């Protein structure tokens, strides 16, 4: 990986991690939490159905919750993921991006 590619990765991680502090992102995270809560309630209804649980629907809900959590976690984890990747490549982050 060249210096230019490294610089681009660092800039990308900085932009991703900086989005966390914006009001719009915070509102998005809150909306995701509300959606997750609605999905959990729906899953409970499916699981407690007198006709038996619909495993496909429960699996879909579980996957949707995992995807939503992954999505909102990306900016939070961007910097640490980048640093880990660069360490694995043997690249030291000694200076701030320009």
N, C-alpha and C positions, 0 to 999 in steps of 0.2 A: 504494500500500500504506500503510495507516494505522499509527499508532504501536502500536496493540494487536496488529495482525498481525505487525509486526516483532518485538515483544516475544515473541509466541508462537513465532515461528520461532527466535529466539535460545534460548529455553528448550528447545525441541525438540532443537536441535543440541547444546546442553549435555548433555541427558539421553542422547542417542545416543552422544556422544563419551565420556561418563563410564562407560558400560557396559563399555568395553574393559578397565578395570582390575579387573573382578570375576572371581573364580576360575571361576565358571560360564561366562563368555564365553571365558576363556582355554582352558578344556576344550573348548568348542565349536569354537574355532579349531583346536585340535589334532586333534579328530575330523574336521573338514573336510579337514585335510591328509592324514590317514590314508585318507579316502575318495578324495581326488584321486589318491593313490598307487595305490590299488586300481584305479581307473578307468584310469589310465595303463597298468598291467600288462595289464588286459583289452583295451585298445586295441592294445597291442603284439601280443597273441595274434591279434586280428582282422586286423591289418595283415599279419601274417606267415603267415596261413592258406594252406595249399597250394592251396586252392580259390579263392584270390583274396580281396582285401580286401572287406569289406561296408561300402561307403561310408556307407550310412544309419546303421549302428551307430556308425561312427567319428564321424560328424557329431553324433549324439546325445550321445556321450561328450564330445566337444569342447564342445558347448553346456552340458552339465551342469557341467563343470569351470568354464566361464566364469560360470555362474549362482552356483555355490558361492563362487567368488572375489569376485564382486560382493557377495553377501550378507554375507560376513565383512568386506568393506571398507567397508560403509556407515558404521558408527560411527567408523572411522578417518578417514573423509573428510567427516563431517558438518559439522564446524566450518569447514573450509576451503571447502566447497561453499557454506555459508551466507554466509560473508564475501564470496565471489566474487559470489553472487547479489545481495547487498545493494549491493556496489560498482556492479554493472551497473544497479541501480535508482537509483543516486545517493544511497544512504543510508550515512551514516558510523556506525560502531560506536564511539561515544565513551565509553560507560559500560557497566558490568556489569549484567546483568539482575537484577531484584529477586526 
